[in-house]
Amino acid sequence: MTDQNEPTQPSIGETEPASTPVKPGKLGSLRRDPKGWLIALLGLGVPVAFLVAAGGSGIGLWGWQAGLAAIPWILLIALLTLILAIVFIALNRRKGRKTRWPLLGLGMVATLGFLAFMVPYGTAIVTLPAIHDITTDLADPPQFAALTLRADNWDNIPGADDGDMRGMNPRQRWATVHQDAYPDIRSVRIDQPVAEVIEKAKRLAEDRGWKIVAVDPAAGHLEATDTVSLFRFKDDIVIRARSAENGAASIIDMRSVSRVGVHDLGANAKRVRQFLSDLSGTTTAASQ
């Protein structure tokens, strides 16, 4: 008689069924490295959230104010993600555990990449004045004719509480702040007649993808609109050319104004610098 509890042995010719390995799957992977998954999801979610906030504003799903308001929160999550990852690494070392790098490292790289992308914007906010109207001629800025200067253009100009600017009106404060921040933004002299310069400015603007709103080469006038960033911000530009040396040369002035917002993060000054530099180089080369 055999014991019923005794395991039966396979008979001759029979093979013992092989045990099938159980694949961990996503749930098992999550259980093995929950901290890595958390950092990876947060790290990758940060740039995605930024793209959604900016892109949604750009296509009109919500206003630009809502899109911009989300950015500080996204930055906060990015910083907390980085801090949390460092804490996880420190705890693993303290407890003598090996850090699982693939997911945690991916999240950290994504977070650091996003923060590096945002550094220039943060630097601009800190170092540049909160103005949005940039011109080469502070005393007599080029005027828009086809386009309309924003109604609140002279509102919220910095310096109202500055003792050095006491008694100045908003436009005077703007000119003072503008001169201090952008002393290099000045009129440009080009050795070409007015009409030729405006025609070249028009081609250069079209190459940049600007929308030409009005152009009059004989009068030395051009207006255009540039659409920038994922937010699809629109900046209006006016270029003025005045005759010099009996028509043999031209004095070029330019103005670039953001339609919305208080701080342009230096975008308008950068546009003016680059455009006039290219325009001067084009005309100089053409004259040789």
NUKEPA-981270 format. One record per residue (C-alpha): x, y, z; residue in three letters. Coordinates in steps of 0.05 Angstrom, whole numbers, plus 5000, padded with zeros to 4 digits. Example, Ala and Ser with C-alpha at 12.3 -4.5 7.8 and 13.67 -1.06 7.14 Angstrom:
2
node px = 5246; py = 4910; pz = 5156; res = ALA
node px = 5273; py = 4979; pz = 5143; res = SER
END
This chain:
288
node px = 5000; py = 5000; pz = 5000; res = MET
node px = 5026; py = 5068; pz = 4982; res = THR
node px = 5018; py = 5132; pz = 5020; res = ASP
node px = 4969; py = 5177; pz = 4984; res = GLN
node px = 5008; py = 5237; pz = 5006; res = ASN
node px = 5072; py = 5212; pz = 4975; res = GLU
node px = 5087; py = 5248; pz = 4909; res = PRO
node px = 5080; py = 5204; pz = 4849; res = THR
node px = 5141; py = 5194; pz = 4806; res = GLN
node px = 5134; py = 5200; pz = 4731; res = PRO
node px = 5134; py = 5132; pz = 4697; res = SER
node px = 5186; py = 5112; pz = 4646; res = ILE
node px = 5175; py = 5148; pz = 4581; res = GLY
node px = 5139; py = 5206; pz = 4613; res = GLU
node px = 5170; py = 5275; pz = 4621; res = THR
node px = 5157; py = 5321; pz = 4678; res = GLU
node px = 5121; py = 5384; pz = 4653; res = PRO
node px = 5168; py = 5444; pz = 4652; res = ALA
node px = 5148; py = 5503; pz = 4694; res = SER
node px = 5130; py = 5564; pz = 4653; res = THR
node px = 5167; py = 5627; pz = 4675; res = PRO
node px = 5121; py = 5684; pz = 4694; res = VAL
node px = 5137; py = 5748; pz = 4659; res = LYS
node px = 5134; py = 5807; pz = 4706; res = PRO
node px = 5095; py = 5853; pz = 4660; res = GLY
node px = 5083; py = 5926; pz = 4672; res = LYS
node px = 5053; py = 5916; pz = 4741; res = LEU
node px = 5112; py = 5874; pz = 4763; res = GLY
node px = 5160; py = 5926; pz = 4736; res = SER
node px = 5123; py = 5980; pz = 4773; res = LEU
node px = 5127; py = 5941; pz = 4838; res = ARG
node px = 5202; py = 5930; pz = 4829; res = ARG
node px = 5218; py = 6003; pz = 4816; res = ASP
node px = 5161; py = 6049; pz = 4838; res = PRO
node px = 5208; py = 6107; pz = 4852; res = LYS
node px = 5237; py = 6103; pz = 4782; res = GLY
node px = 5169; py = 6102; pz = 4750; res = TRP
node px = 5147; py = 6162; pz = 4792; res = LEU
node px = 5207; py = 6204; pz = 4771; res = ILE
node px = 5202; py = 6182; pz = 4699; res = ALA
node px = 5128; py = 6200; pz = 4695; res = LEU
node px = 5138; py = 6267; pz = 4729; res = LEU
node px = 5200; py = 6283; pz = 4689; res = GLY
node px = 5169; py = 6268; pz = 4622; res = LEU
node px = 5103; py = 6299; pz = 4643; res = GLY
node px = 5135; py = 6367; pz = 4655; res = VAL
node px = 5153; py = 6384; pz = 4583; res = PRO
node px = 5089; py = 6353; pz = 4559; res = VAL
node px = 5050; py = 6398; pz = 4606; res = ALA
node px = 5088; py = 6458; pz = 4579; res = PHE
node px = 5073; py = 6440; pz = 4507; res = LEU
node px = 4999; py = 6431; pz = 4524; res = VAL
node px = 4996; py = 6498; pz = 4561; res = ALA
node px = 5032; py = 6537; pz = 4506; res = ALA
node px = 5003; py = 6500; pz = 4446; res = GLY
node px = 4932; py = 6503; pz = 4474; res = GLY
node px = 4939; py = 6579; pz = 4480; res = SER
node px = 4968; py = 6582; pz = 4410; res = GLY
node px = 4909; py = 6547; pz = 4377; res = ILE
node px = 4857; py = 6584; pz = 4419; res = GLY
node px = 4835; py = 6529; pz = 4468; res = LEU
node px = 4846; py = 6579; pz = 4524; res = TRP
node px = 4874; py = 6649; pz = 4532; res = GLY
node px = 4948; py = 6665; pz = 4534; res = TRP
node px = 4940; py = 6688; pz = 4606; res = GLN
node px = 4918; py = 6618; pz = 4627; res = ALA
node px = 4976; py = 6586; pz = 4589; res = GLY
node px = 5027; py = 6632; pz = 4621; res = LEU
node px = 4996; py = 6622; pz = 4690; res = ALA
node px = 5008; py = 6547; pz = 4685; res = ALA
node px = 5084; py = 6555; pz = 4673; res = ILE
node px = 5103; py = 6572; pz = 4746; res = PRO
node px = 5067; py = 6510; pz = 4769; res = TRP
node px = 5101; py = 6468; pz = 4716; res = ILE
node px = 5168; py = 6496; pz = 4738; res = LEU
node px = 5152; py = 6480; pz = 4811; res = LEU
node px = 5135; py = 6408; pz = 4793; res = ILE
node px = 5201; py = 6403; pz = 4754; res = ALA
node px = 5241; py = 6428; pz = 4814; res = LEU
node px = 5204; py = 6381; pz = 4862; res = LEU
node px = 5216; py = 6323; pz = 4814; res = THR
node px = 5291; py = 6337; pz = 4814; res = LEU
node px = 5293; py = 6344; pz = 4889; res = ILE
node px = 5254; py = 6280; pz = 4899; res = LEU
node px = 5301; py = 6242; pz = 4853; res = ALA
node px = 5361; py = 6267; pz = 4892; res = ILE
node px = 5328; py = 6246; pz = 4957; res = VAL
node px = 5315; py = 6176; pz = 4929; res = PHE
node px = 5387; py = 6169; pz = 4908; res = ILE
node px = 5412; py = 6193; pz = 4976; res = ALA
node px = 5366; py = 6145; pz = 5013; res = LEU
node px = 5390; py = 6086; pz = 4971; res = ASN
node px = 5462; py = 6102; pz = 4986; res = ARG
node px = 5448; py = 6110; pz = 5060; res = ARG
node px = 5414; py = 6043; pz = 5063; res = LYS
node px = 5466; py = 6009; pz = 5019; res = GLY
node px = 5417; py = 5995; pz = 4963; res = ARG
node px = 5433; py = 6000; pz = 4890; res = LYS
node px = 5397; py = 6055; pz = 4852; res = THR
node px = 5357; py = 6032; pz = 4792; res = ARG
node px = 5379; py = 6083; pz = 4740; res = TRP
node px = 5341; py = 6071; pz = 4675; res = PRO
node px = 5274; py = 6101; pz = 4694; res = LEU
node px = 5300; py = 6149; pz = 4747; res = LEU
node px = 5355; py = 6173; pz = 4701; res = GLY
node px = 5306; py = 6184; pz = 4644; res = LEU
node px = 5262; py = 6227; pz = 4689; res = GLY
node px = 5321; py = 6268; pz = 4714; res = MET
node px = 5347; py = 6280; pz = 4644; res = VAL
node px = 5278; py = 6303; pz = 4620; res = ALA
node px = 5271; py = 6349; pz = 4680; res = THR
node px = 5340; py = 6379; pz = 4673; res = LEU
node px = 5329; py = 6389; pz = 4598; res = GLY
node px = 5265; py = 6427; pz = 4611; res = PHE
node px = 5297; py = 6470; pz = 4665; res = LEU
node px = 5356; py = 6485; pz = 4619; res = ALA
node px = 5307; py = 6506; pz = 4565; res = PHE
node px = 5273; py = 6554; pz = 4613; res = MET
node px = 5337; py = 6586; pz = 4640; res = VAL
node px = 5343; py = 6640; pz = 4586; res = PRO
node px = 5272; py = 6662; pz = 4598; res = TYR
node px = 5282; py = 6666; pz = 4672; res = GLY
node px = 5347; py = 6705; pz = 4661; res = THR
node px = 5310; py = 6754; pz = 4616; res = ALA
node px = 5256; py = 6766; pz = 4667; res = ILE
node px = 5308; py = 6781; pz = 4721; res = VAL
node px = 5357; py = 6823; pz = 4679; res = THR
node px = 5314; py = 6860; pz = 4628; res = LEU
node px = 5261; py = 6913; pz = 4642; res = PRO
node px = 5187; py = 6897; pz = 4636; res = ALA
node px = 5175; py = 6935; pz = 4572; res = ILE
node px = 5148; py = 6911; pz = 4505; res = HIS
node px = 5159; py = 6970; pz = 4457; res = ASP
node px = 5228; py = 6974; pz = 4426; res = ILE
node px = 5252; py = 7026; pz = 4376; res = THR
node px = 5315; py = 7056; pz = 4347; res = THR
node px = 5289; py = 7127; pz = 4356; res = ASP
node px = 5264; py = 7143; pz = 4426; res = LEU
node px = 5250; py = 7216; pz = 4411; res = ALA
node px = 5210; py = 7203; pz = 4348; res = ASP
node px = 5190; py = 7129; pz = 4342; res = PRO
node px = 5164; py = 7105; pz = 4275; res = PRO
node px = 5088; py = 7107; pz = 4275; res = GLN
node px = 5039; py = 7054; pz = 4254; res = PHE
node px = 4989; py = 7072; pz = 4200; res = ALA
node px = 4957; py = 7007; pz = 4177; res = ALA
node px = 4967; py = 6972; pz = 4244; res = LEU
node px = 4942; py = 7000; pz = 4310; res = THR
node px = 4987; py = 7012; pz = 4370; res = LEU
node px = 4957; py = 6975; pz = 4430; res = ARG
node px = 4913; py = 7018; pz = 4474; res = ALA
node px = 4951; py = 7001; pz = 4538; res = ASP
node px = 5019; py = 7012; pz = 4508; res = ASN
node px = 5040; py = 7063; pz = 4561; res = TRP
node px = 5008; py = 7027; pz = 4620; res = ASP
node px = 5050; py = 6991; pz = 4672; res = ASN
node px = 5116; py = 7023; pz = 4652; res = ILE
node px = 5167; py = 7008; pz = 4706; res = PRO
node px = 5198; py = 7064; pz = 4747; res = GLY
node px = 5136; py = 7096; pz = 4777; res = ALA
node px = 5165; py = 7084; pz = 4848; res = ASP
node px = 5236; py = 7100; pz = 4828; res = ASP
node px = 5261; py = 7164; pz = 4860; res = GLY
node px = 5307; py = 7178; pz = 4801; res = ASP
node px = 5246; py = 7180; pz = 4755; res = MET
node px = 5200; py = 7219; pz = 4800; res = ARG
node px = 5157; py = 7267; pz = 4760; res = GLY
node px = 5166; py = 7231; pz = 4694; res = MET
node px = 5105; py = 7210; pz = 4654; res = ASN
node px = 5100; py = 7138; pz = 4630; res = PRO
node px = 5130; py = 7153; pz = 4562; res = ARG
node px = 5190; py = 7189; pz = 4592; res = GLN
node px = 5201; py = 7130; pz = 4640; res = ARG
node px = 5197; py = 7082; pz = 4581; res = TRP
node px = 5250; py = 7122; pz = 4543; res = ALA
node px = 5295; py = 7123; pz = 4604; res = THR
node px = 5289; py = 7049; pz = 4619; res = VAL
node px = 5295; py = 7032; pz = 4545; res = HIS
node px = 5360; py = 7072; pz = 4538; res = GLN
node px = 5390; py = 7040; pz = 4600; res = ASP
node px = 5373; py = 6969; pz = 4578; res = ALA
node px = 5385; py = 6974; pz = 4503; res = TYR
node px = 5436; py = 7029; pz = 4488; res = PRO
node px = 5457; py = 6993; pz = 4424; res = ASP
node px = 5388; py = 6998; pz = 4392; res = ILE
node px = 5399; py = 7058; pz = 4346; res = ARG
node px = 5383; py = 7084; pz = 4277; res = SER
node px = 5422; py = 7054; pz = 4219; res = VAL
node px = 5452; py = 7090; pz = 4159; res = ARG
node px = 5452; py = 7052; pz = 4093; res = ILE
node px = 5484; py = 7076; pz = 4029; res = ASP
node px = 5423; py = 7063; pz = 3986; res = GLN
node px = 5362; py = 7104; pz = 3965; res = PRO
node px = 5300; py = 7099; pz = 4008; res = VAL
node px = 5258; py = 7059; pz = 3958; res = ALA
node px = 5313; py = 7007; pz = 3948; res = GLU
node px = 5322; py = 6998; pz = 4022; res = VAL
node px = 5248; py = 6987; pz = 4034; res = ILE
node px = 5244; py = 6937; pz = 3977; res = GLU
node px = 5302; py = 6898; pz = 4008; res = LYS
node px = 5269; py = 6904; pz = 4077; res = ALA
node px = 5206; py = 6874; pz = 4048; res = LYS
node px = 5243; py = 6814; pz = 4018; res = ARG
node px = 5280; py = 6804; pz = 4084; res = LEU
node px = 5214; py = 6807; pz = 4123; res = ALA
node px = 5182; py = 6756; pz = 4076; res = GLU
node px = 5242; py = 6710; pz = 4084; res = ASP
node px = 5230; py = 6712; pz = 4159; res = ARG
node px = 5157; py = 6693; pz = 4150; res = GLY
node px = 5129; py = 6760; pz = 4172; res = TRP
node px = 5061; py = 6780; pz = 4147; res = LYS
node px = 5069; py = 6844; pz = 4106; res = ILE
node px = 5011; py = 6890; pz = 4124; res = VAL
node px = 5032; py = 6953; pz = 4086; res = ALA
node px = 5091; py = 6975; pz = 4044; res = VAL
node px = 5106; py = 7040; pz = 4008; res = ASP
node px = 5177; py = 7043; pz = 3981; res = PRO
node px = 5171; py = 7114; pz = 3956; res = ALA
node px = 5148; py = 7138; pz = 4024; res = ALA
node px = 5199; py = 7095; pz = 4061; res = GLY
node px = 5148; py = 7057; pz = 4102; res = HIS
node px = 5135; py = 6984; pz = 4117; res = LEU
node px = 5091; py = 6949; pz = 4168; res = GLU
node px = 5089; py = 6875; pz = 4184; res = ALA
node px = 5069; py = 6825; pz = 4238; res = THR
node px = 5112; py = 6769; pz = 4265; res = ASP
node px = 5080; py = 6709; pz = 4300; res = THR
node px = 5126; py = 6676; pz = 4351; res = VAL
node px = 5131; py = 6616; pz = 4398; res = SER
node px = 5081; py = 6561; pz = 4413; res = LEU
node px = 5036; py = 6614; pz = 4444; res = PHE
node px = 5030; py = 6646; pz = 4375; res = ARG
node px = 5043; py = 6715; pz = 4402; res = PHE
node px = 5039; py = 6770; pz = 4351; res = LYS
node px = 5089; py = 6828; pz = 4349; res = ASP
node px = 5077; py = 6887; pz = 4303; res = ASP
node px = 5135; py = 6919; pz = 4266; res = ILE
node px = 5143; py = 6986; pz = 4230; res = VAL
node px = 5204; py = 7006; pz = 4189; res = ILE
node px = 5217; py = 7077; pz = 4168; res = ARG
node px = 5269; py = 7100; pz = 4118; res = ALA
node px = 5287; py = 7174; pz = 4110; res = ARG
node px = 5329; py = 7203; pz = 4055; res = SER
node px = 5400; py = 7228; pz = 4070; res = ALA
node px = 5455; py = 7259; pz = 4029; res = GLU
node px = 5408; py = 7282; pz = 3974; res = ASN
node px = 5378; py = 7213; pz = 3966; res = GLY
node px = 5443; py = 7174; pz = 3960; res = ALA
node px = 5434; py = 7144; pz = 4030; res = ALA
node px = 5379; py = 7127; pz = 4079; res = SER
node px = 5370; py = 7131; pz = 4154; res = ILE
node px = 5331; py = 7070; pz = 4177; res = ILE
node px = 5290; py = 7067; pz = 4241; res = ASP
node px = 5251; py = 7007; pz = 4265; res = MET
node px = 5200; py = 6994; pz = 4319; res = ARG
node px = 5175; py = 6927; pz = 4345; res = SER
node px = 5116; py = 6923; pz = 4394; res = VAL
node px = 5085; py = 6862; pz = 4428; res = SER
node px = 5009; py = 6861; pz = 4423; res = ARG
node px = 4999; py = 6830; pz = 4491; res = VAL
node px = 5037; py = 6824; pz = 4556; res = GLY
node px = 5080; py = 6871; pz = 4596; res = VAL
node px = 5149; py = 6838; pz = 4591; res = HIS
node px = 5174; py = 6816; pz = 4522; res = ASP
node px = 5234; py = 6779; pz = 4550; res = LEU
node px = 5279; py = 6817; pz = 4503; res = GLY
node px = 5246; py = 6789; pz = 4440; res = ALA
node px = 5233; py = 6856; pz = 4407; res = ASN
node px = 5303; py = 6881; pz = 4418; res = ALA
node px = 5331; py = 6817; pz = 4390; res = LYS
node px = 5287; py = 6823; pz = 4329; res = ARG
node px = 5308; py = 6895; pz = 4316; res = VAL
node px = 5382; py = 6879; pz = 4324; res = ARG
node px = 5381; py = 6819; pz = 4278; res = GLN
node px = 5337; py = 6851; pz = 4224; res = PHE
node px = 5377; py = 6915; pz = 4219; res = LEU
node px = 5442; py = 6876; pz = 4220; res = SER
node px = 5418; py = 6833; pz = 4162; res = ASP
node px = 5390; py = 6892; pz = 4125; res = LEU
node px = 5455; py = 6930; pz = 4131; res = SER
node px = 5495; py = 6870; pz = 4109; res = GLY
node px = 5449; py = 6859; pz = 4049; res = THR
node px = 5453; py = 6931; pz = 4025; res = THR
node px = 5527; py = 6937; pz = 4038; res = THR
node px = 5541; py = 6874; pz = 3999; res = ALA
node px = 5496; py = 6897; pz = 3943; res = ALA
node px = 5533; py = 6963; pz = 3937; res = SER
node px = 5601; py = 6931; pz = 3928; res = GLN
END
